[in-house]
Amino acid sequence: MVCEIGELSVPPKGTLDPEILLWCEEYDFVLVTNNRTSMPVHLAEHLDRDRHVPGIFIWNPKLTVGQNIDELILLAFVSFRNEYRDHIVHLPQSYSLSEFV
């Protein structure tokens, strides 16, 4: 299932990152975000509190929306359950970065 912040039964828009991480942990949701600045800090604090998240994927602005989505779909098919637990993954994983620099 895919949810977006602000939809029914998910945290409302404006929810702080630490609260979003708690929600992801409670409901076993992987987070996809473009927040590459503060999210690593908030994840470190979350883990320091002995908390966990299923994983965080950081959207790549050098990829098109379609390429980011293709990357997420590919990772969903080839990944093991809990493979990204407590980790941040910067997209892309399968594209050559030199193609986008």
Secondary structure as UniProt FT lines:
FT   TURN            5..6
FT   TURN            8..9
FT   TURN            13..14
FT   HELIX           17..27
FT   STRAND          31..33
FT   HELIX           39..48
FT   TURN            49..50
FT   STRAND          56..58
FT   TURN            61..62
FT   HELIX           65..78
FT   TURN            81..86
FT   STRAND          88..90
FT   HELIX           97..99
//
